């Protein structure tokens, strides 16, 4: 047995450098089969984070400086789609116009140059281009959102008169899905988020416009106080529609009782909008679906033979093959366990994006018949180097029930800590807060664990992936339940003898940054904090954030003005005297979700309290860092900050100056 090379935790030499981080975590988007080739969207950190469309066979399909990225609902999604003949349409990030192009040709605009418009959720169906269009009418006003049809004749792009409004009348729209004279879509209104209550609607098309529609599933059932979230309609034929929903527990049937999980259903239509009752395709205590932060997300797909490939998530994810006629279900054994999305199908092959406990994120081709999975982009790592930590699922008791986590232990070959020493641990708090982590192999985690710092990734109450009840644990209690859960998880790790109680740090971005700040203000568990564009004041967030999340806080805290006292009391900036823990603040200058004013007010409060801190501002960055130089600077400074505050050397990383 090889001897252990004992060195101080946190100071282990690592082959994973800050300079390696931009290439270590791929941001992949929509992918398609194109002939014998594969095309996909990918953020390119070395090109200021632009979203390119790449192909496996050679040169980029969409070269610099073009960037296919939508800002509909702010988080975008569905920013490109393939047409029938290898032409493609995309939304250009800079002006939000829709363009048409083919590989190697110059894009031509299809929509007018009007700064009020943004487009997303592009769909090519029935020989036409469909999209969600957002029209901004004024500051702090809800934009007008419509499903539109966009002609492919670029000659009419200047005035936009040829663009046809198909349906509108809802605050939010998603998934335009036309077929044989009908169109299905998802709609919801303030104050709901799509995971709270969203409706599946189907309308009849006359002259390309919806003249009549009906609700098929989802929405608010006010009489019973129940909400249902519907997602992802897909036609399985001219008269059969698949979709997912999370029906309430009171919707019992003779043969089963629902568990408020996103499950797969179908509905059959007769003439027009007449239809039978929706029936389940696959009822399971797991989620085929998730929070619709980005448009166009897909968790299942119908194969050409009528079978359905579906993702089912309970903490981690599995791929299931469903035969709707016989009702048989088989699990497809793959290494993928997290963040799986089904991008495209052809015959019995599928393109997937996702990651696993022992494979990093990538684009994959699944051969359903052969039960084989092949990496197309990314997805490969050398585990024999023993520099990557593999996460261990752990559940800890919390004040309101179990707290689900994934622990990445310090890992780097034969290196070990000093005798009698416990490692420092960085507790990660995901954003959203309606989000989810799955313990995937991650260079972001291995950057720290390879240096002897443990990483604990927490799915606190409010996280998706464990059903509606777990998700709604946070309702009315943001800044309370999440803080209690991350503190309980960290203390549970200490109780297991896996962490030094005096060297616990906490890191989060956006909503995760809010939990970081609340945990530092309201507990004494953590000795250091890292906030990436974190929320510091709820009333400031309410006044400044974008429309998609303008009423998000109604559910997380309470409606205004009735709950104003809670907004004030819970905000860390209300009690600056409680902020006594060293903090690193990272902020983008162009962030529309959590504007820099929040981080700057936090910086000023720390300075007034003489608390050691650093404030790093990154020009041109938005909500979520994409540029290579920003990513490198963040990881270098985070490590330097932890070493300085928690008391270990950081070889190869310069010290950080704390004010």
N, C-alpha and C positions, 0 to 999 in steps of 0.2 A: 504494500500500500504506500502511495506517495506521501511524503511528509507534508504537513501543513506549514505554509509560509505565513507566519503570524505578523500582521501589521495593524496599525490603528484603523478601526472602522472609519470610513469616510476618506481616508488618504491612500487607498489602494491605487496603484497605477492602472490606467485603463486604456485600451486601444480605441475606445469610442470617444472621439474628440468633439468639441463644440462645432468644429468645421464640418463634421460628418452628419450633423443633425438635419440640415435641410433635405438631404437625400434619403434620410432614414425612415421618414413617415410619409408615404405617398398619399396625396389627395386625389382620388380617382372618382370620376363621375360616370355618366351614362355611357354605355358601350353597345356596339352593334356588330353583327356579322355583315361583311360587305364582300360578296363573292367568296373567295378563299382567304380573305383577309379579316382583320379585326380592327375596328376603330373605337377610340375611347377618348373621354375628356380627362385632362390631368392638369393640376396646378403646377407651374414651373417656378420654384423659388428663385432660381438664378436669373429669371426674366421678370423680376418685380412681382412674382406671384400670379402672372397672367394665366388664364386657363386655355391651354392649347387643345386642339383635337389631333391626336396622334394615331399612327397605325403601325402594326407589327412589321409590315413589309418594307418600310423605308422612311422617306422624308415625311415631315408633319403634313397633315391634311390642311390644318389651319395654322400657317406660320405667323411669327411675330411680325408686327406688333398686335395683331388681332387677338382678342380675348373673348371667349364664349362664356359669358357669365350674366345671369339675370339678377335683378334686384326686386322682383315682385315679392311681396310680403317681406322684403328686406333680405331674407335668406336665399331667395331665388330658387333655382332648380328647373330642370327641363330646358336648359339653355341651348340645346341643339337637337336636331332630329334628322334622320336619314330619309331622303325621298326615294322614289322607285328606281331611279336610274343612276345611282351613285352621286347625284347631286345632294347637297344637304343645306338645311336652313339653320341659322344660329342667331342668337342675341348678342350683339357687340356690347361689351361691358361699358365702354365710355359713353355711348349715347343711347343705349337700350333700344336701338332700332333692330328690326329683323332683316337679315341679309340672306341671299341665296348664293351658293358657290358650288364649285366642284374642286377636287384636288388639283392644285397647280394653277387655278384660275383666280382672277381678282373678284372678290365679293361685290355684289350689286344690292343696293337697298330695296326692300319690299315695303317698308313703312316710312312715314314722313319723319323729317328731322324736327321733332316737337319735344322739348324737354319735359313736358307734362307726362309723356307716355313711358311706360316700362312694359316689357313683354316677358313671358315665361311659360313653362309647361307646354312647349311646342310638341305637337302631335301631327304625324302624317297618317291620315286615314281616309278611306273612301275617295282617294284621289285628290284630296285637298289638305291644305295646311291650316291647322287649328291652333289657338293659343289662348292664354289668359292675358288680358290687357288691363293695365292699371293706369288710371288717369288721375294725376295729382291736381287737386283743385284749389288748394290753399293751405297755409300752415295750420297744423293741428286739426285739419278736417279729414274725415275718412275719404280716401280716394274712391273713385268710381271704378268698380271692377266688372269686367265683362269677359265672356267667352266670345272670341272673334274668329272669322275665317279670313285668311290673308291670301289674295291671289298671287300666283307666281309670276305674273307679268310685271316686271320691274318698272315699266314705263309709267305706271300709276302711283309710284311711291311718293312723289313730291307732296301731293295734297292729302293722301290717305283716303280719298273718296271711295276707292274700290274695296277697302276693308269693311267687312260686314259684321255688325254686332249680332251675335246669335242669341245670347241670353244674358241678362243682368239682374239687378234687383236684390242682390245679397252683398253683405260686407266683404265676404271672401268666397272665392271659387277655386276649384281644383279639378284635375283629372277630366278634361274634355274627352269623351269616349263615344264617337258616333258609329252607327252601324245600321244600314238598311232602312233609312228614313226615321231613325230614332237617335237620340243622343243622351248619354248618361253623364252625370257630373256630381261632384260633392260641393255642398254649400254650407256655410255657417255665418253667424252674425255675432257682433259684440253683444255681451261681454264674454262669450264662449271662446275657448281655444278649440282647435279641431279634435283634440283628444278628450274634450269634455262632452261636447254635443255637436255633431255634424250630420247633415242629411244626405242620403243618396236620393237623387232625383232623376227621373227619366222623362224626356219630352219628345214630342213629335216634331219633325222638321218640315216646314213648308217654305219653299223658296230659300232654303238654307237658314231659316230662322225658327226659333222655338215659338210655336203658337199656343201650345198647351203642355202642361207637365203635371206629374204626380210624384208624391213622396213615396219611395219604396221602403226605406229603412232609416233609422237614426233620428237624431234630434232630441228635443226636450219633450218628455211626457209629464207635463205640469200636474195633471190630475193625480199622478202617483209619485211625484217628486223624483222621477228617474230620468237619467240622461243616457243616451246611446251615441257612440261614435262610429260612423260608417266611413270606410276607406276603399280605395282602389277598385272601381268598377272595371270589369273586363268582359267583353262579349265572347261567349263560347260557341256562338252560332247566331243566326239572324234573330232568334227569339229567346235565347237563353243568356242571362247575365249573371256573372260571378261577382262577388264582392265580399268584404269582410266587415264585421260589426261586433260590438261587445254588448250583447243584450243583457238586461238586468237579471239579477238572481230570481226575481219573482216571475220571470217568463218561463215557467216550468212546463214541461211536456210529460206525457205518460212515461216515456222511456229515458228521460234525462232531465237534469236541472242545470241551467247555465251557470257559469262561474264568473261572469263578467270579464271574459278574455276575448280578444279579437280572434274570432273563428271564421272559417270560410263558409259562405252561404251561396245559394243560387236562387234565381226566380225565373219563371217561364212566362212569356207574354203570349196573349192571343192576338186579336186585332188591335191596332192602335196601342193604347196604354192599359188595356185590360190585362190583368195578370193574376196568377195564382199566388198563394201565400209563399213567402220566402221559406226555404227549407235548408237545413244544414248540409254541407258537403262533408265536413269533418269537424266533429265536436271533440275538443281536447282541452285539458287544463294547461294551456300555454297560449302564447300570443302569435298569431299570424298577422302582424301589423306592428305599428309603433307610432311615436309622436311625429306628426307631419310638419317638421321644421322646414324641410326643403320639398318643393313641388316635384312630383313625378316619382317618388319613392315607390318601389314595388317589392312585395314580400311573397308573391306567388306568380305563377304563369301557367297557362294551359298549353300543353304540348300538342303537336299536330295530331297525335293519336287519341286525343280526348282526355288523357290522364293529366293530372295537375301536379306540378312541382311546387312545394310550399316550405317556407321557413317557419319553424315553431320555436318560440323562445320561452324558456323558464330559467331565468338567470343567464345561462348560455343557450346557444341556438343549435337546432338540428335541421337537417334537410329531409323532408318526407315526400314520398311519391304516393299520390292518392289516385285510386281508380273509382271515379264517382259512380259508375254503374254498379259495380259489385260491392263497393264500400270498403274494399281492402286497402290497407295502408302499410307501407314498408319504409323503414328508415334507410337512407342512403349513407353509408359510412364514409365520411370525409374528415379531413383534419380541420375543417372550418367550424368554428363555434361562436363567432361573434360578428356583428355588424354586416350580416349577409343580406345582399339585395340581388334579386334576379333581374338582370339587365336586358336580356334578349333570349329568345329560343328559336331554334331552327331544327325541325324534325324532332329527334330525341337528344339534341345537344342544347346546352344552355351556357350563356356567359354570366358569370357571377362576380360580384365584388365582395370581399370579406376577408376575415383573418381567423386565426385559431390560437389555441393555447401554445402551440409549438411551431406556428407559421405566422409570419408578419402579413400585414395587409397586402392585397394584390388583386389582379384581374385573373379570373380562372375560367377554363373551359371544362364543363362537366359533360361527359358522355354517359347518359342515363342507362343505355343498354349495356355498356361495358363496365358500368359502375366505376369509372375512372375519372380522375381530376388532374388537370394539367395547368401549370402556371403560364399565363400569357404575358403578364407584366408584374414584376415584383414577386412577392409570395415565397421567396427563398432566403434562407439564412443558414449559416454553418453552426449548428449546435455543438459540434465536436470541439469548438473553441472554448466552450464553457464560459463565455463572457455574457451570455444572455440568461436572464432569470425567467423561469417558468412559474406562472402564478398558481397559487393554491387557494381554492375557494374556502372561505371561512365565514361563519355566521356567529354573531355575538348578540347577547341579550341587550336590549335597549329599553328605555322607559315605556315605550308604547308597543313593544314587540321585537321580533328578530331584526337585526341589521345585517344585510348581506354585503360581503366584501370579497376582494381578491388580494392576497398578499404575495408580493414579489420579494423573496428573501435575498439578502446580499449574496452575490454569486460572481466569482471570477477565478476559474480554474482551481488551483491549490491554495489560493489565498484565504486566510481566515483572520478573525479578530484576535486582539491580544487576550491572554488568559484573564478571565474574570470580567472582560469588557462586554457590554451589550451594545448593539448597533444603534446609531441614530436612525430615525424613521421619518420619512416624508409621507404625510397623509394627503391623498389627492381627492379633491371634491369636484365632481363633474359639473358642467354647466346645465342650463335649462331654466329652472331646476328639473323640468320634466325631461330627463335624459337617462342614460344607462351606459354602464361599462361592463365588459364581458371577460376581462382577464386575458386579453389577447397578448401574444408575444409582441413586445413593444420596445423599440429602440429608445423611446422617450423614458421608459422605466429603466431599461438596461443601462442608460447613461449614468443613472444614480446607483443602481444595485451593483454595477461592475466596480464601483469605487467603495463599496462597503456600506452603502446607505440603503436600508430597507424601504420599500414603497408599499403603502396600503391604499388601494383604490376602493372607494366606498360607494355603494348604492344605498344611500340614506333613504328614509321614508320620503316619498315623493318621486322616486325613480320609476321609470317604466321597466317592463320586462318581468314583472311579478304580479301582474293583474291590477285591476282598477282600485281595489281596496288598499293595496300597498301604495299606489300612486296618490290616492286621495288622503293618505295619512297627513300630507302636508297642507291640506286645504285649511285656510285661515291661520296657519301656524308657521309660515315661512319666517326663518330667523329664530325659531324655537325648536321644532322637531328636528330639522336638519342639523342644527348645532348639537342637540342632545345625542343624536345618532352618531355623528362623527367623533364626538368626545367619547361615547361609550365604546365605539370600535377601537379607538386608540388605546383606551384603558384596558380593553379586553386583550389586546395584543401584548401590553405590558404584563398583564396577569399570566399570560402564557410563557413569559420569560423571553420574548422575542424582540423587545424594544427597550431602550434606555428611557425611563420615564422623564429624565431631565433633558432629553435631546429629541423631543417630538416637534416636528415642524408641520405646517399645513399649507397647501397650495391649491389655488383654484382660479378659474377664469370666468368672467361675466357673473352669472348667478352663483357659480362656485366661489368667486371672489367675495360676494356678499357673505356667504357662509363662513369663509375665512375670517372676515372682519368681525362678524358677530361672535365667532368662537373665541377670537382674541380678546374681545371686549367683555364677554360674559362667562368665560371659563378660565381656569388657570392650568389647563392641560398642556398648552403648547408654548414653546419657547421661542418660536420664530414663525413668521408668516410671509407668504408670497401671493400677491394679488395681481392677476392679469386682468386689466380693464374691469375691475370689480365694482359692484354697486355699493355705495356708501351711504346714500340718503334716498329713502323711498319716495319722498315727495319730489325731489329733484328728478328721479327716474321717471315718475309719472308725468312730470311737466315736459320732459325733454325727449323721451324715447319715441320710437316710430310706431306706426299705426298697428302693425301686426300684434304687438304686445301692449298696446295702449290700455287694454282692460284686463290684461293677464293678472294684475295684482288684485282684481276683484275677488278672484278665487283663492289666491295665495295668502292674502292678508285680509281683505274685505273691501266693500265698495266705499267710495268717498261720497259725501263727507262723513258718513256714519262712523267709519273706522279710522278717522284721521288721528285719533289719539294713539292707536296702534302703530300707524306709520311713523309717528314722531318717536314713540318710546323705543321701538325696535331698531331704529337707524343708528349705526355706530357714531355718526357725526353729531347726533343729539347729545351724546355723553362722551365728549372728547377726553375727559379726564380718565375714562376707563381704558383708553388706548395706551398701553404701557409696554407692549411687546414689540421688539424690533421687526420692521416690515420692509419688504421690497415691493415697490409699486411699478408695474409695467403698463404703458398706455399708448394707444395709437391716436394720432392727431385727427384722423378722419372717421372716428367711430360714431355712427348715428344711433347705436343702440344704448351704449353707456358713454356719453360724451366726456371729453377730458375734464370738464368742470368738476366732475365727481372726484376723480383722482387728485386733482389740484387742491380741492378743499380738504381731502384726507391728508395730503402732504403738509398743508398749512397747520392742521390740527396736531400732527405728530411733531412738527417743528416747535409749536407752542408748548408742547409737553416735554420737550427735550428728549424725545424717544429716538434712538438710533434708527435711521431709515435711509432709503435711496429711492429717488423717483426718476425713472428712465422713460423718456418720451420718444416715440418713433414716428418720424414724419412720413405721411402718406399711407400709414397703416390704418385699416378699418377694424371691424369687430372680428378678431381672429387673425393672427399674424401669418403672412404668406411670403414675405420677402426673405431671401437667404440671409442677408446681413442682419435682419432683425432676429431671425431664429437663432443664429449663431450667438449674437449678443445676449439674448435672453438666457440661453442655457449656460453660457460662460458666467454671467453675473449671478444667476441663481445658485450655481455651485459655490462661487466665491462667497456669496452672502451666507449660505448655510455653514460653510467652513468657519467664517469669521465669527458668526453668532454662536454656533454650537461647539466650537473649539476643536477643529481638526484642520490639518494642512490640506491644501488643494494643489498638488503638483501639476504644473503645466497650465494653470489658470491664474491670471493676475488677480490681485486683491481688489476689492470693491471699496470705494470711499463712502462711508456712511456719514450722513449729516447729523 
